[in-house]
Amino acid sequence: MKLAMIIPSVRFYQLRLILNHVISLKPPPDIVVLIVPDKFIRKLNNVIQKLDNVDVKFIILTQQRGLVEARNKGIVAAINHGADLIWLFEDDTLVLNKNIINIIKVYYLKYTKEKNRRIGIIFGYQELKPVDYIERPLQYLNTELTRNSSTRLISLLHNIFLNIHGFNGLPYLIPVATLVLTKESIQASGLFYEGFKKEAEWSEPDLINRILNNGLIAIRLKNFIVRHYISSTKYKSIGFWLRRLHNFLLYLVRNRRYCISCFLFAMLLTLGAYIIILRQIKFRK
């Protein structure tokens, strides 16, 4: 069984750091697919040649039209090279469990062989952390899991939201940095829809919904934890918000049945809460 990591990047300095992090996993991924601009090819080949004693197959592709296209090209290349599991990794993510690839493979085999379940998605938890890439590069940050109370509270609320936001306990918005797709899910549901704008926001839940609608299941692993760094600068761009709105509206149109059912479910909960409040008021009177 082979696991491939798909790593799109337009930041060479960041990519070089992430490569060293990825190959430090025990074991490292079987395949690493790098999707980068043309100008990175020569420098990236030089970096890979300097990585000693690494039993990893590197595939370098180029991309021109954003993250959705890059991920699709990476997935196709990974499957063509024999990957059974495809992890959509990102260049601003650190894995907090060095043995996670073994854990993913063991659980996949356990569910498919012993429990005879059709696995479409394996995912975990992410710890969000803001960072300014210019002032504080990734390698200067503490890579240990933060234990302060504020971080724990934010992570707890984030994970509660993800667990209850979908029916049957399945989140429609899985932390992308932990999104591992199976080969079967891609064959059954296809690739990311390339109508989404370059940031690719809402393209992930769109694909996840298709996978779940095809009868495959998603499993969350407790030991699957990553730290995902978020740059705050992009949120100041008007263009970013316009593209984000475009993707959101496109998601609503493509998944209107699911969205309508979620809306009706939310309205039902609101109505129930309203009735309970009214009864409490009458009881006190």
C-alpha positions as CSV (number, residue, x, y, z in Angstrom):
1,M,0.0,0.0,0.0
2,K,1.3,3.4,-1.0
3,L,0.5,6.9,0.4
4,A,1.2,10.0,-1.6
5,M,1.4,13.5,-0.4
6,I,0.3,16.2,-2.7
7,I,2.1,19.5,-2.0
8,P,1.3,22.5,-4.2
9,S,3.4,25.6,-3.5
10,V,4.3,29.0,-5.0
11,R,6.8,29.7,-2.2
12,F,10.1,28.0,-2.8
13,Y,11.6,28.9,0.6
14,Q,8.6,27.5,2.4
15,L,8.6,24.4,0.2
16,R,12.2,23.6,1.0
17,L,11.5,23.7,4.8
18,I,8.4,21.5,4.4
19,L,10.3,18.9,2.3
20,N,12.7,18.5,5.2
21,H,9.8,18.1,7.6
22,V,8.0,15.6,5.4
23,I,11.0,13.3,5.0
24,S,11.5,13.3,8.7
25,L,8.3,11.4,9.2
26,K,8.8,7.8,10.3
27,P,8.2,6.4,7.8
28,P,8.0,9.2,5.2
29,P,5.4,9.0,2.4
30,D,5.9,6.6,-0.4
31,I,5.3,9.3,-3.0
32,V,5.6,13.1,-2.8
33,V,4.0,15.0,-5.7
34,L,5.2,18.6,-5.9
35,I,3.2,21.1,-8.0
36,V,5.2,24.3,-8.5
37,P,5.7,27.2,-10.9
38,D,8.0,26.6,-13.8
39,K,10.7,28.8,-12.4
40,F,11.1,26.5,-9.4
41,I,12.0,23.3,-11.3
42,R,15.7,23.6,-11.5
43,K,16.2,24.7,-7.8
44,L,13.8,22.1,-6.6
45,N,15.6,19.3,-8.4
46,N,18.9,20.5,-6.7
47,V,17.2,20.4,-3.3
48,I,15.8,16.9,-3.9
49,Q,19.2,15.6,-5.0
50,K,20.7,16.7,-1.7
51,L,18.2,14.7,0.3
52,D,20.3,11.6,1.4
53,N,18.9,8.1,2.2
54,V,15.3,9.0,1.5
55,D,13.2,6.2,0.0
56,V,10.6,8.5,-1.5
57,K,9.5,8.9,-5.1
58,F,9.4,12.6,-6.0
59,I,7.2,13.8,-8.9
60,I,7.5,17.4,-10.0
61,L,4.7,19.0,-11.9
62,T,3.9,22.6,-12.9
63,Q,0.7,24.5,-12.5
64,Q,-0.6,27.8,-13.8
65,R,-4.2,28.2,-12.8
66,G,-4.4,27.9,-9.1
67,L,-4.9,25.4,-6.3
68,V,-7.8,23.3,-7.7
69,E,-5.9,22.5,-10.9
70,A,-2.7,21.8,-9.0
71,R,-4.5,19.3,-6.7
72,N,-6.2,17.6,-9.6
73,K,-2.9,17.2,-11.5
74,G,-1.3,15.9,-8.3
75,I,-4.0,13.3,-7.6
76,V,-3.9,12.0,-11.1
77,A,-0.1,11.6,-11.0
78,A,-0.2,9.9,-7.6
79,I,-2.8,7.4,-8.7
80,N,-0.9,6.7,-12.0
81,H,2.2,5.9,-9.8
82,G,0.3,3.4,-7.7
83,A,-0.9,5.5,-4.7
84,D,-3.8,4.0,-2.7
85,L,-4.1,7.0,-0.3
86,I,-3.7,10.6,-1.3
87,W,-3.0,13.2,1.4
88,L,-3.6,16.8,0.3
89,F,-0.8,18.4,2.3
90,E,0.0,22.1,2.3
91,D,3.3,24.0,2.5
92,D,2.3,25.8,5.8
93,T,1.5,22.6,7.8
94,L,3.5,20.6,10.4
95,V,2.6,17.1,11.4
96,L,2.7,16.6,15.2
97,N,2.8,12.8,15.1
98,K,5.9,11.5,13.3
99,N,4.3,8.0,13.0
100,I,1.1,9.2,11.4
101,I,1.6,7.6,8.0
102,N,1.8,4.1,9.7
103,I,-1.3,4.9,11.7
104,I,-3.3,6.0,8.6
105,K,-2.4,2.8,6.8
106,V,-3.2,0.6,9.7
107,Y,-6.6,2.1,10.2
108,Y,-7.4,2.0,6.5
109,L,-6.6,-1.7,6.4
110,K,-8.5,-2.3,9.6
111,Y,-11.7,-0.8,8.2
112,T,-11.5,-2.2,4.7
113,K,-10.3,-5.7,5.6
114,E,-11.7,-6.5,9.0
115,K,-14.9,-4.4,9.0
116,N,-15.5,-4.5,5.3
117,R,-16.2,-0.8,5.0
118,R,-15.7,1.4,2.0
119,I,-13.4,4.2,3.2
120,G,-13.5,7.4,1.2
121,I,-11.9,9.9,3.5
122,I,-9.5,9.8,6.5
123,F,-9.0,13.0,8.4
124,G,-7.9,14.4,11.7
125,Y,-7.6,17.5,13.8
126,Q,-5.8,20.8,13.1
127,E,-4.4,23.4,15.4
128,L,-4.8,26.8,13.7
129,K,-2.0,29.4,14.3
130,P,-1.7,32.8,12.6
131,V,1.7,33.7,11.2
132,D,3.3,36.5,9.2
133,Y,5.6,34.7,6.7
134,I,7.8,37.7,6.2
135,E,8.5,38.6,9.8
136,R,8.4,35.1,11.3
137,P,9.4,32.3,8.9
138,L,8.1,28.9,9.7
139,Q,11.4,27.5,11.0
140,Y,11.6,30.0,13.8
141,L,8.3,28.9,15.3
142,N,8.0,26.4,18.1
143,T,6.9,23.2,16.5
144,E,5.7,21.6,19.7
145,L,2.0,21.3,20.4
146,T,0.9,24.4,22.3
147,R,-0.6,23.6,25.7
148,N,-1.9,27.0,26.8
149,S,-5.6,27.3,27.7
150,S,-6.6,29.7,24.9
151,T,-5.2,27.4,22.2
152,R,-7.0,24.4,23.8
153,L,-10.3,26.3,23.9
154,I,-10.0,27.4,20.3
155,S,-9.2,23.9,19.1
156,L,-12.0,22.5,21.2
157,L,-14.6,24.9,19.8
158,H,-13.3,24.3,16.3
159,N,-13.5,20.5,16.5
160,I,-17.0,20.7,18.1
161,F,-18.2,22.8,15.2
162,L,-16.8,20.3,12.7
163,N,-18.4,17.4,14.5
164,I,-22.0,18.8,14.7
165,H,-22.1,20.7,11.4
166,G,-23.1,17.7,9.3
167,F,-25.6,14.9,9.6
168,N,-24.7,11.6,11.3
169,G,-21.7,13.4,12.9
170,L,-19.9,13.8,9.6
171,P,-18.5,17.3,9.1
172,Y,-19.0,18.8,5.7
173,L,-15.9,20.9,6.2
174,I,-13.0,18.6,7.1
175,P,-9.7,20.3,8.0
176,V,-8.1,20.4,4.6
177,A,-4.5,20.0,5.9
178,T,-5.6,16.5,7.2
179,L,-7.6,15.4,4.2
180,V,-6.6,12.0,3.0
181,L,-8.6,10.6,0.1
182,T,-8.6,7.0,-1.0
183,K,-8.1,5.8,-4.5
184,E,-11.6,4.3,-4.5
185,S,-13.2,7.7,-3.6
186,I,-11.5,9.4,-6.5
187,Q,-12.6,6.7,-8.9
188,A,-16.1,6.9,-7.7
189,S,-16.5,10.6,-7.3
190,G,-14.0,12.3,-9.6
191,L,-11.7,15.2,-9.0
192,F,-12.2,18.7,-7.6
193,Y,-14.5,20.8,-9.7
194,E,-12.3,23.4,-11.5
195,G,-15.0,26.0,-11.6
196,F,-14.0,27.2,-8.1
197,K,-11.6,30.2,-8.0
198,K,-7.9,29.8,-7.3
199,E,-8.0,29.8,-3.5
200,A,-10.1,26.6,-3.8
201,E,-12.2,27.4,-0.8
202,W,-15.5,25.4,-0.8
203,S,-14.1,23.0,-3.4
204,E,-13.2,20.6,-0.6
205,P,-16.6,20.2,0.9
206,D,-18.0,20.0,-2.6
207,L,-15.9,16.9,-3.3
208,I,-16.5,15.5,0.2
209,N,-20.2,15.7,-0.3
210,R,-19.9,13.8,-3.6
211,I,-17.8,11.1,-1.9
212,L,-20.3,10.7,1.0
213,N,-23.2,10.6,-1.5
214,N,-21.6,7.7,-3.3
215,G,-21.8,5.6,-0.1
216,L,-18.2,5.9,1.1
217,I,-17.5,6.8,4.7
218,A,-15.2,9.2,6.5
219,I,-13.2,8.3,9.6
220,R,-11.4,10.6,12.0
221,L,-8.2,9.5,13.7
222,K,-7.5,10.8,17.2
223,N,-3.7,10.8,16.7
224,F,-4.0,12.7,13.4
225,I,-3.0,16.2,14.5
226,V,-1.4,18.9,12.4
227,R,-0.6,22.5,13.0
228,H,-1.7,24.7,10.2
229,Y,-0.3,28.2,9.9
230,I,-2.6,31.0,8.5
231,S,-1.3,34.2,7.0
232,S,-3.5,37.1,8.0
233,T,-2.5,39.3,5.1
234,K,-4.6,37.7,2.5
235,Y,-7.8,38.5,4.4
236,K,-7.2,42.2,3.8
237,S,-7.7,41.8,0.0
238,I,-11.0,42.7,-1.5
239,G,-10.3,40.4,-4.4
240,F,-9.9,37.5,-1.9
241,W,-13.3,38.1,-0.4
242,L,-14.9,38.4,-3.8
243,R,-13.4,35.1,-4.9
244,R,-14.4,33.6,-1.6
245,L,-18.0,34.7,-2.2
246,H,-18.0,33.3,-5.7
247,N,-16.9,29.9,-4.4
248,F,-19.5,29.9,-1.6
249,L,-22.3,30.7,-4.0
250,L,-21.1,28.1,-6.5
251,Y,-21.0,25.5,-3.6
252,L,-24.6,26.4,-2.7
253,V,-25.7,25.9,-6.2
254,R,-23.9,22.6,-6.8
255,N,-25.0,21.2,-3.4
256,R,-28.4,22.8,-3.1
257,R,-30.2,19.7,-1.8
258,Y,-27.7,19.3,1.0
259,C,-27.7,23.0,1.8
260,I,-31.5,23.2,1.9
261,S,-31.7,20.2,4.2
262,C,-29.1,21.8,6.5
263,F,-31.1,25.1,6.5
264,L,-34.4,23.2,7.4
265,F,-32.6,21.3,10.1
266,A,-31.2,24.6,11.6
267,M,-34.7,26.1,11.4
268,L,-36.2,23.1,13.2
269,L,-33.6,23.4,16.0
270,T,-34.3,27.2,16.3
271,L,-38.0,26.6,16.5
272,G,-37.5,23.9,19.1
273,A,-35.3,26.3,21.2
274,Y,-37.9,29.0,20.8
275,I,-40.7,26.8,22.1
276,I,-38.7,25.7,25.0
277,I,-37.9,29.3,25.9
278,L,-41.6,30.2,25.7
279,R,-42.6,27.3,28.0
280,Q,-39.9,28.4,30.5
281,I,-41.3,31.9,30.5
282,K,-44.9,30.7,31.0
283,F,-43.8,28.4,33.8
284,R,-42.1,31.2,35.7
285,K,-45.2,33.3,35.4
